[in-house]
Amino acid sequence: MKNKQKSTLRRIGIWLRNFFLALFLFTILMVVALRFIPVYYTPLMCIRMYEQMKEGKKVKLEHAWVPIEEIAHSLALAVVASEDNRFLTHGGFDFEQIEKARNEADAGKRVRGASTISQQTAKNVFLWPGKTYVRKGIEACFTLLIEWIWGKERIMEVYLNSIETGNGIYGAEAVALANFGKHASELSRAEAALIAATLPNPRRFNSARPSPYILRRQLQIMSLMNKVGVVDMGYKP
């Protein structure tokens, strides 16, 4: 009887080992593949379409993938200035900002996010929205993988193409066409700053019809853009 139990446990152990090994290899292959393949759809896009159908609304999905060379450098500069000014130097996580956010939360201040562009990209492309420890742990793994396999230029390219930029609008090209009637390559610094200002809640704030709050954020971001200067990732804007 004991031998039979040991044999069963051994088979379960082997099955679990093979399962997690296969899952790990699949994850690596998926990250490697998306290093080269455009990301046309993300889990968030699918979730938003499901929410629209559930609420009886017209399904809206505006998204067009463009290479990073066809996105105005001002937009990359704006998101770095507003979202992650250490993007080019950190390894995926900004521990200084994480510590600041933790201290502010402990002091009873409003909880703010400390996710880097790399973390947001990992979440947008591979995962679902949420704040559970399990999801954050998986996000951390994907963040390390894309930093290692993709590099900064590809991370920025995917980020600018996949971020939610409006109600049913995703990416730089779609929001440029929808809100400014031009291609992403033609965005001005002011327009790029407006888009960046809406990113914390793009379904509430509209870069085409900015509220007084968004206009104030635009000015703040443009000031930060002047301080950052250039986001040099090895390509010519």
Secondary structure, 3 states (H helix, E strand, C coil): CHHHHHHHHHHHHHHHHHHHHHHHHHHHHHHHHCCCCCCCCCHHHHHHHHHHHHCCCCCCCEECCCCHHHCCHHHHHHHHHHHCCCCCCCCCCCHHHHHHHHHHHHCCCCCCCCCCHHHHHHHHHHCCCCCCHHHHHHHHHHHHHHHHHCCHHHHHHHHHHHCEEECCEECHHHHHHHHHCCCHHHCCHHHHHHHHHHCCCCCCCCCCCCCHHHHHHHHHHHHHHHHHCCCCCCCCC
